[in-house]
Amino acid sequence: MLEAASALGLPAQLVGEPIAQIGSQDMGWPQWQALHAACLAAYADPSIAGIIITHGTDTAEETALLLDLTLPAGKPVVLVGAMRPADAVGSDGLRNLANGVRVASDVQAAGRGVMVVMGDAVFAAVDVRKAATANIDAFKGFPRASLARVTPSSLTWFGPPHRAEEAAIGRARYDWPKALPRVAILTAGAGMDAEPVKALLGIGCKGIVLAGMGQGNAPSVVLDALEAAAKAGVPVVRSARVDEGMVDRNVEVDDDARGFVAARALGPAKARVLLMVLLANGISDARAVQAAFDGV
């Protein structure tokens, strides 16, 4: 793949390092540890200008946010993938890689944190999500649609680096954890009862993300069970099962009274990642967790 990309005449010298050869549905703590360590080594190497990670699309948004939270925002880190296999008609993998090289080698890419480059678009880790199962343009951004448009021969940024101040400080927002606590996603559905909440607490979940209806709502018996969990010290974050939209505090659900956290623009998968990182860094108070979600 590197040979094919190098043959395109891109303005970069590519050096490969294998981390794992698995489907991204199997990404987990061992792979994230190895990937984070490799990124830190690349950060420390003055001969490396940027980092490109080839990654399956199923969990790219989760890996991107985890790295974005725990790496400095200086050198650009770009995740690329493919919606079509390499031997399929119209395969997009090589084009996405070429676009990733264009982004990672651009001087204006610094100070933007981790990005995902798919379908000729550049997305910030905090905004990106996989919104379709098979489309070439399966990745979307919310609340920012994208940071830039890119082709192998052109790149147009839509604004200045949004993390330039953090990049100047030179350190990550959160420490890399020694382990990630168990946090579960509970999907709300009509007619459900409180038993799933009890089950999650029974297996030792240290936090729960609600993939709620509408703006993060759920049947009252479920909210009551989650309130009891929150008041017992298990943080509960309200997100939404809908594809796009904000979950604001105290809208439809009285977060102040129940002790919940509103996920704002983060969907359930990324809300889970952020909550795991916060808990691993010793942040569990609802107000502090809410501040982190507000500021991500």
Secondary structure by P-SEA (a helix, b strand, c coil): caaaaaacccccbbbbbbccccccccccaaaaaaaaaaaaaaaacccccccccccccccaaaaaaaaaaccccccbbbbbbbccccccccccaaaaaaaaaaaaaccccccccbbbbcccbbbcccccccccccccccccccccccccccccccccccccccaaaaaaaccccccccccccbbbbbbbbccccaaaaaaaaaacccbbbbbccccccccaaaaaaaaaaaaacbbbbbbbcccccccccccccccccccccccccccaaaaaaaaaaaaaaccccaaaaaaaaacc
